[in-house]
Structure formats: C-alpha cells, structure tokens
Amino acid sequence: MRFRLRAAAAAATLVLPLAGLVGIASPAEAATSVTATYAKTQDWGTGFEGKWTVQNTGSTAINSWTIEWDFPSGTSVSSAWDADVTSSGTHWTAKNKSYNGSVAPGASISFSFNGAGSGSPSNCKLNGGGCDGTTVPGDAAPSAPGTPAASEVKDTSVKLSWSAATDDKGVKNYDVLRDGGKVATVTSTSYTDTGLSAGTDYSYTVQARDTADQTGPASGSVAVHTTGGGTNPPPATGDKVKLGYFTEWGIYGRNYNVKNIVTSGSAAKITHINYAFGNVTNGQCAIGDSYADYDKAFTADQSVSGQADTWDQPLRGNFNQLRQLKAKYPNIKVLWSFGGWTWSGGFGQAAQNPTAFAQSCYNLVKDPRWADVFDGIDIDWEYPNACGLSCDTSGAAAFKNVVSALRSKFGSSALVTAAVTADGSNGGKIEAADYAGASQYVNWYNVMTYDFFGAFDAQGPTAPHSPLTSYSGIPKAGFTTADAMAKYKAAGVPANKLLIGIGFYGRGWTGVTQDAPGGTATGAAPGTYEPGIEDYKVLKGSCPVTGTVAGTAYAHCGSNWWSYDTPSTIAGKMSWAKNQGLGGAFFWDFSGDTSNGELVTAVNSGLS
C-alpha cells in the first residue's frame, strides 16, 4: 500500500484558518482561550495530507481536546496519527491521544491525517464550542483516572479496577477502552470484560466523562494476556517476512532516521522492523540508549510526521518516530531486539533464571509509554553455549529455556524471534544449542548468513563474507548459507521458520594483488566507520563489482578487495530462499542502502 504520494501539486501548502470556515467573531467579541486551525500540507490529486492545530491562547492549561467537523460527500480520512479519528456519515471527530491531551497556555498541539477526495472541512467545533475561540465551554474536562489494575485473568475474561478521576462539576461515567476502542461505559470504577480470546494480548485504558459530557485524557494502559491458547504458528506459506534492522545509534554519525525508511520508499516494501539493541545486563532486559530511544527531540524535517518534537511531550526519540511510522504504515510490525555482539554477555546470567528474565523484558517492552510501538521481542544471543565476544557455558538447553520463558510471558499473539548463528560446520555453533527444541516457541529465526569471512583474518585469504553456496577454495567448509539452512532443517527446525540474512555492507582487505578470491592481504581495507567494513551505498560507486562467486559479488579496486551483495545477487538469493521454502529474509541494516532503497526493493521483488 502506498501513502503520501508526492506530486508537483504538493509543493503548495494551503492553510485554511477555521475562522474562514465557521465564521469569525469581531475583535470586541473574540475570546482568547483555545482555537483550532486546519492546513492541507500535501496534495497529490486523488488524496491529501491534512493537519489540525489546537492553540491555547488562554491563561490556563486544557487537559483534553475534541475537534469535530464536516467533510463533503466523497472526502474522508483514511489514516491518522497523534489523534483518534472517527466518523458518523460525513461528520468527523478527532480526540487527543493519552499523551497529547494537555496543552499549556501559549502552547499548541497538532495531529495529521491522510485523506481521500478533495473537499475542505466545515462546521468546526472545538470542545463543543467554536474553533475561533468564541464559545469554548467554561468548565474543565475531568482528569485521567488511575491506571487500571487487572485481576481474575482467565481464558476469555479479565476484571479491571481503577482509581476515580476528578472534575470540578462531577464525573458522570467512564469509558473502558480495549486496544484503543471503547468496549463499555460504566458508572463505577471497575469492569469485567468478557468474550475475549484465549492466549491473547490486550491493552486497556479508561477515560472519564463529566456531567457536561466532556471526555478527559485516557489513563495509563495495562497489558493483559489471557490464559490458554496454543503455540504461535510460523509464517503462513506464501506470506514471506521482509524484515530490516534499524539501529538506535544510526541517528548519530550516520544521520539515518526512521523518516529515511519512508523517504527511501522502503516502508512500503517491508513487513517487520527489528529495533537494535536493548541491553541484557544483570540477568534482565534494559534500555540501550535512553536518549536515542525515547528522549531525543527530532526537528520537523527529521520527523516522520513532519512535526517537530516539543520539550514537554510524553515520548520523543526513535520510539515516537516508530509510532508515527506505524500510523502511516499499519501493516509494519516492530520488534525490540536485545543483545547483539556487544551485549550478549548478559544472556548467561539471564539463563540462570529465565522466568525473571522474561518478566523484565515484558515489563520493559510493555512499558505504557511505548507499549503500542512494539509487537514483540527478538533476542540476539551471540552465542548460546559457544563463544562470541565472550564465551558462554550455560549448556545446550539454556537457549531453549530462555525462549520458552519469553513465549510463556509474552503469549501466543506476540512475536518472539531470535537471531541465530549460521555456522554450519561440523561440530560448530548450530550444534552447541537446542535450536530445534526452541523452534516451537519462536515465530522465526533470523539466520545470520553473513560475516563468514573478513579482515578479522588480516592476511586473508580473501573470501566473500556471505556465500550462498560452497566453492572451490572456500577457507572453511560449512561456512555458507546453504550449509547452515541444511543443518537447521536436518535438526528439525521447520523451513518456514528460517529467514535468510542479507548484509547491506561489504567486508574488505587491503594489500591484495589478485582479482579472484583466495588472495593474500596485509590488513583491513579502510572504511568510513570501521576498518574492513563499508556500506553498499558507498561501495557500488567506489569499488564496482569485478565478478561473482558462490551467489555473491566481489570487487578488486587498486589494492583493496571487497565482497558485498548487489540487487542482482540478492535476487538470486531470494529465488533460492523461495525454492527452499524459507519464511522470508531479513537484512542488516537500513542505513547501508542507497537513498532510494534499491537493496530493499530487490528483497521485496525477489520474495513477491
């Protein structure tokens, strides 16, 4: 599905003050309290992007806002972000989210939406009064109730209880919202929700309504997982996973933001994102980089929504940008990946108490500030019962015990996945852990079919870092994609729970004289961020392909020798993956691709 098509007409922004739509008061009559204005920020002929802005021009804060308007027949809202938008016929209503209902004196808050048709809004109301600020009701909306507590959780029901909201003229009732939709209105401070599905995750919030029928901000959310249910199935046949890693640190030196996933055209061509990485320390899941994750303020030109972050908004950083991305592309699922090469040392302690580890991960992933951002968890343990940056001696059953605990805690409806070794050699890392036994608990494995060879062996021999198959002269038998996948399948892992991995970068040596693989070297080739590693977007121009071997490309330019995947070799790997019945593909990472996403395009086309 494509959103926000940009045409020449989009260059002109049409701003429509609501005074022009609903009539403006004379200067003697105008009140200085709260106003709402509308702007059409993009127009591509068959649709548009619109933006509402609520401005508090008064001297006291407001706790919530509701905008109502009419669209002519044929004009509608197709998706929105930073507001809950509903309709009744041609009448549209937008209510604040739990995180942006409060507007301080002198401040403003905006939300945007994608629309179809060409009409403009009319008959605007803001909190029941005029959008020009002349008739805003005088009494305040109620406060947010307390975050609900869940009890008596069963297969198909749960009891919710919360502390009362306050209001200057009295609270009339409460709306109970499940996953953002109202399921009940009650006068008490408790409610039992029934008719649920077993083994399923739900999120609940509560909003109060006062005697003037004003709705206050939503409470914090509580996550509920009903009991019962079966195991999570693998991807359906023909429904291929197309997953990309987004690195939290990419927003610094690389200047690669979530917005770049949109501007490159990649957002419309993927199904999942792994956000890397959360830390694993003291046997628990922990924040990796709090500033990047949820604190950094993005400017308007860096933001997915086109709106600058403010100092007082509840959530900023990459998490908020991912929230905005999901609002535009609701088919994309986001997983929070924990561990990685640097932070895998903490898994050994986690394996000593898998239940406590799973609880800590659940608490962090489901934190009410960003619970709607993540659809599951991924663990990147390098490597269970084997050596990576450090050596693990947890035993062959440790990995299975950890993912079993995660599945039990997160439930059958959440995604639970793992990045796993591609060492298909005899007696190698695949044989060190019970990946087959653990596979019943995961949706899929991201098999890291890259980094087989590189300048960590400084003198060579030169070899492609991501060979699909073996070839004459390969430095180590079993270090290929085909060998790894064959070993997993022979052990009992279903083929459709295996994803092939693609590196959006190359590995290289310097001091090389021969074109073909197998040459000697003197060390790592220079790289922008790290010796021996360079992004595809750089290599395609600086060191063009010399030839191909084992389903991937290599390049010899001057004294440097690189190996990397191209759109052509990716097409071949995707064809192979489909023939093998694999569940799809993943790649590391978005920032290595070109500005128009040509490698993501190759992954998508090859699996479609």
N, C-alpha and C positions, 0 to 999 in steps of 0.2 A: 504494500500500500504506500502511496506517495503522499506526503504532506508538504504544505508550504512551497508549492511550485513558485519559482521566481520568474516573472516576465518583465518586459520593459515597463509595463504599467505600474509595477511595484515600486518603481523609483519615486513616485509621487505619493506622499503621505497626506491623506485627507483627515483633518482634525475637525470634529463636529462638537462644539460645546453644546451641552444639553439645554442651555437656555434657548438655543435656536430650535430645539425640538419640542419643548414643553412650555415655552413662554417664559420671559424673564421679568422679574419684579423691577419696579422703578427703584432708583437709588434710595429714596426715602423709605421704601418698604423692605428692602433687602436685608435679610438676617445674615449674620456671619457665624455659621455653625458648621454644617457639613454639605459638600456639594459632590456631584458626580459628573464626569465628562467622558465622552466617547471619542475614540480615534480609530480610523481604519489605517492600520500600519503597513499592510501589504494587500495587493490586489492582483490576481493572476487571471482575471476574466471570468472563469467558472466558479471562483471562490475567493476568499479573502481572509486576512487575519485582522481581528478587531481587538481593541484594548479599552477597558474601563479603568478610570482612576477615581478613587474616593479621596477627597481632600478635606482635612479637618481644619477649618478656618476659625474655630471657636477657641474657648479658653479651657475646656475640659476634655479629657480623653473620651473616646467612644469605645465600647467593648465588643461591638459586633456591627455588621452592616449587611443589608439585603438590598439589591438593586433589581427592580422589575422594569420591563419594557415590552413593547410590541414590535414584532417584525412583520412586514407584509407577507402575504402568502407566497411561498417559493423561496423564502430566505430562512435559514436555520443555522443553529450551532451544531457542528459535527464533533468537536472535541474542545476541551478547555483545561487550563491549568491554573492553579492557585485560587480556584473557586469551585463550588459545587453548583452546576448549572442544570436546571430542569425546565420543562415546558408543559404548558397545557394549551394545545392548539397553537395559536400564533403568539401567545403570551409567554414570556421567558422570565425566569427568576434565577438570580445568582446570589449565593450565600458564601460568606467567608469560610475558609478552612480553619481548623483549630489553631493554626499557627499565625494567622494574619488578621484576626478579627479586631484587635486593639489598634487604634490609630491615635497617636498623641496629638496635642494641639500643634498646629503648624505642619504636621506630617501628612503624608499621603501613602496610599497603598494601591497597587494596580494588579489586575489579572487580565489574561489574554485568552483568546479562543480562535479556533479555525471555523470559518463559516462557509456555507454554500449559498449561492444566489447573489443578488446584487443590491438588496434593499438596505435601508438605514433604520435604526431604532426610532421609536416614537413613544409618547405617553410614559415617560420615565418617572419612576418613583424610587426614592432612597429612604429606607427605613420607614416607609409609609407616607413620607412627605415628598415635597417637590425636590427634584435633583438640583435646582438652582439655590437651595438652601433656605427657601422661604417658609416651609411648613414642616420641618423636622420635628417629630414628637419630642415633648419636653422631658418625659421620664426616661430613665436609663434602662437598658436591657439587663436581664439577670446575669449574675456571674456564672462562671463554669462550675458545674457540680464536681465533686471529688472523683478521682479515677475509680472506675468500678472494680470491685473485687469479685473474683469468680469462685464459686463453691458448688458442691454437688455435681461435678462434671461427670456426665455419663455418655453413653454412645450417641444419644440423639438429643440431649438437653443439657442446659447449664443454668445455674442461678447466679444472678448479678445483683450486687448491692453497692450503693454509693452514698456519700455524704451530701446533704442538701445544698442547693445553690441559694444565694441571697438576692433580694431585689427590693428596691425602695417602696414598691407598692404590692409586693407579694408574688410568690411563684404559683402558677396555676397547675402546671404539669411538666412531665419530662418526656422527651423523645429518646427512645433507645435505638441506636444505630448499629447495625451489623455490617462490617466491611463497607461502611460509608452510606448504606441505605437504611431508611427507617423501617423498623420491624414492629414497633409498638409505641403507644403513648399511654403513660401511666401517671397517676397522681401520687403514688408512693415512691419510696427511694429503693425499691427492689423490683426485680422482674425475672421470671423464669422463661427462657427461650427454649422452645421445643421444635421438633421437626427437623433437627439437624442431621448431618451425615456422619456416620461413624468414622473415626480415624482421620478427622479433617481439622484444619486450622481455621479459626475465625478471629476477627478483631472487633472489639466493642467499644463504643464511646456513648456518652449521654449528653444531651442538651436540655437546658431548662427554658420554659416559656412563661412569661409573666402575664398578669391579668389584662395587659394591653395587647397581648398576643405577639410580643416581641420575643425573638429567639436569641438566646445568649450564645457565647462560644462553646464549643464542644469540650468535654472533659479530656483528660489523658486517655489513652487507649490501653486496653488489657487484651493480651493474646490468650486464646483458649484453644486447646487441642482436645477434641472429643476422643473418648476411648474407643477401642475396637478398630475395625478396618483391617485391610490386608497390606501386603508389601507394595512398595512403589514400583510400577512397571517400567520397563525400559522404553526408549523412544519407539513410537509406532513405526512399522515398516513404511518407507516412503516419506516419513516426516523427519528429515535429516536436521541434526543440530548444526548450527553455524555460529560458533562462539568465538568472541575475541576478548583478549585480556586488555584491561585498562589499568595502567599503573598509577598509584596515587602520586608518585614523585614526578611523573611526566609533566605536570603543570609547572615545574620549575625551569630547569635549563632547557628542556625540550620544548617548552611552551605549547604542549599539546593538552588541550582542554576537552571536556565532554562535548562541547559545541562542535569541535572538529569532526566528531563522528557524524554529525548532521551535515556540515558543510562539504564533507568529502563524498557524500552520497552513501556512506557505509551503513547508516542507521536503517535504511530500508532493505538491507541485504543480509542482516544478521538476525539470529533468534535469541541469543544469550550474550551476556557480558559477565566476565569474572573480574571483580574489583580486587586488585592486588596491592598490598597484602595487609591483612591483620596479623598481629604478633601472636606468638604462642610462648608464654612465659609463666613460670611458677605453676605449671600444670593447668593453665587457663587460657582462654582466648582473650586478647587485649587489643586496644587501639594501636594502630601502627604509627600514624602521623596525625595527631588531632587537628593541627592547623589545616592540613590539606583535606582531611576527611570531612570536617564539619564547621570550620571556623573561617577559612579564607573568604574574603569578600571579592566576588567577581564583578568586574565592570560590565556595563551594558553590552559592549562589543564582544566580551568574553562569554556571555551568558547564553544558554540555550533559549531562554525566553525573550532575550533582548532587553531585559530589565536588570538594572544594577542592584546588587545586594545592598541592604541597609544595615547600619550598625546594630539595630535592635531587633532584627528578625530572628525567629527562634532557631532556624537552621540555615547555615551557609555551606560553603565548601563543596567538595565533589559530590557529597551525598545529596545536597539540594539540586545540583546540576543533573544528577542521575534521575532524581524525582521529576524534574522538568522534561528530561528526555523521554521517560516512560509516559508522561502525559501526552506527548506528541506521537509516540510510537508504542501504544499499549501492548503490542504483541511481544515486545522485548522483555525478557526476564533477566534479572540481575542477581548474581550470587556474590557473596563476600568470601574471598579466598584467604585462607590463613596459612602461614608458614612460609614456604619458599626456601630457596637455598640458604639465605642468611638466618632465618628464624625457625628452621626445622629442629634445632637442638632442643626446643621446649617440648617436643612431642613425647620424648622418653618419659618425662615426669607425668605428662597427661595420660600416658598409657597405664600408669600405676593406679589411676582412679578414673576410668573412662566416664563413669556416670557424672562425677563432679565436673570433669572437663566439658562434657556435653551441656550440662546445666549452665556453665559460664558462657559458652558460646551462644546458647539460646538467649540468655539474658542480654547479651551484647547485640546480637543480630536483631532481636525483637525489641530493643530499646524504643520507647514510644516516640522519641524524637525522629526516628528514621525507620520505624518498623515497616512502613509502606514501600520503602525503597527496595528491600531485599526479598527475593523469592526463595532463598535457600542459602546453603553454605557449601563451600568447597574447601577441602584440605589438601595442602601441597607438602607432603612429608617426604623429604629427601635425605635418607631413605629408611623405611622400616627394617629393623634388624640387619642393617648394612651401613656402609659409610658414604657420607656426602661431605659437607664442610666439617662435620664431626661424625663419629661412628656411634651407631645405636645398637644396643644389645637387649632390646625389650623382648625379643623372642618372636617366633614366626606367627603367633596368634595375636600379637599386640594390635596390628593394623585392623584386623577383623573386629576385635573388641571395641576399638575406638569408633569405627564407622557404625557398628551395631548400636552403640550408645547414642550416637548422633541421630540415627534414624528413629530410635525409640523416643528421643526427646522432641525432635522436630516434627514427627508424624509423617504419615504417608503422603500428604498433599504437598509438602515442601520438597524442594530439590536438595538432594545430598549427593555430592560428587567428589571425586578425588583426582588430582594429578599424580600419575604413577610413572615409574621407570620404564624405559624402552630397552633395557639391557637384556637382549635375547640370547646371550652367550650361555654355554653350558656351565652350570654352577653359578650363574650371575644373579643379579638383584631380583629378577622376577621370581626366582626360586626361593628367595630368602623370606618371603612373607606369604600368607594365605590369601592371595588376591582372589582366587576362585571362591573361597568361602565368604569373603567380604562382599563379593559382587551382588549377592542377593539384597544388600542393604543400600546400594547406590543406584542412582539413575544412570550414570555412565562413568567411565574412566577417561580422563584426558591423558592419553599415552604420549609422553614427551619424546616424540620421534625426531629429535634434532640434538645438536651438541654431541654427536657421537665422537667427532674428531675436531681438533682445533689447535691453536697455538699454545694451549696449555702443555702440549708436547712441542717445545720451542724449535727443535731441529727437524720436526716432521716425523714421518713422511707426510707430504701434503695429501689431503683426502677430503672428499665432500662431507660436510658436517651433518647432512640429512639424507643419506642414501635411502632410496626406496627399496632397492634390492642389493644383493651382493654383486661383486665384480672381481675380476682377476686382479690381485694385488691389494685387496682391502686389508688394512692394518690389523683388524681383529674380527674374526668370524663371529656372527651373531649380532653385530652392531649395525643392524638395518631395520627399517620399518617392517618389512615382511617377516623377518625372523621374530621380532617382538610380538607382532599380532598372532603369528602362528603359535607361539609359546603360550600366550594367554588363552587362545581358543582351545589348545590341547589340554590345558589345565581345567577347562570347564567354564571359562568366562564367556557369556553369550556375545556373539559378534556385534550385535546391535547395541551393546553397552561399551563398545570400544570406539573412541574418536581418534582419528589420525591428527598429528600435530604438525603445524607449518610454522617455521621461523620467518618473520618478516625482516630478517637481517642476514648478514653473511659473516663467516669466520675466515680469517686470513693470516698468512705468513708473509714475511719479507725475506730478502736474500735468496729468492727462488729463481732458478735459471730455466727450468723446463716447463712447457705448457701442460703436459698430461699429469694426472695425479701420480703421486709416488716420489716427487722431488724432495730434495733436502732443503732446509731453510736455516736462517740464522736467528729467527725470533718472530715475534708477533708483528703483523703489519699495523701501521698507525691507524687509529680510529678516532672518531670525533669525541666519544665519551670514554672509551676504554680500548687499550691496545688489543688488536686481534678481532675486534667486533665493529661492524659498521651497518647502518640501516640500508635496506634495499633502495630507498628513495635516493640515496647518495651513490651507491654502487652502480646502479643502472646507467648513470652518466659518467662516473669517474673511472669505472673499470668494467666495460661491457663484456658480455659473455664471449668466451673463447670456444667452449664446447659443452657437451653434456656427458654425464656418466651416471649410471645407476638411477636414472629418473630425476636427476637434479643437475644444476648448472655449475660450471666453474669458469673462472676468468683469470688470465695472466696478463698483467699490465706492468711494464717496467720490471722491477724486481719483486713486485707483490703478486701473491696468488690468493684468490678468494673463491669461496663456494657459496652459492645462495640460490633460492628458488625464484622463479620468474612466473609471470602469468601462464606461460606455456607449460612449464614443469608442474605447476600447481594443477593445471587442467588434467595432466596425466595422472597425478596422484589422486585427484578426486574421482577420476574414472576407475582407478584401481580400487579405491575405498568402496565405491558402489558395488563393484563386482565381488568384493569380499563380504558384502552385507554389513559393513560397519555402520555405526549410528550417526556418523557425520564427521565434522572436522572442527578443530579449534586452531587459533594462531596466537603467537606472542610477537609483538603486541601491536595495537593500532598505530602507534606513533612511527613505526618503521615504514609504513605505507606511503605512497605518493599522496599529494593533496587532493587528487580526485579518486583515491581509493581503488587503484587498479588491481591490487592483490586481493582485496576483499571481493571485488567484482569477480575475479577468477574463481575464488572459493564458492561463491554463490552460484555462478553459472555452472560450475563443474558438478555441483550437487543437485541442481534443479532438474 
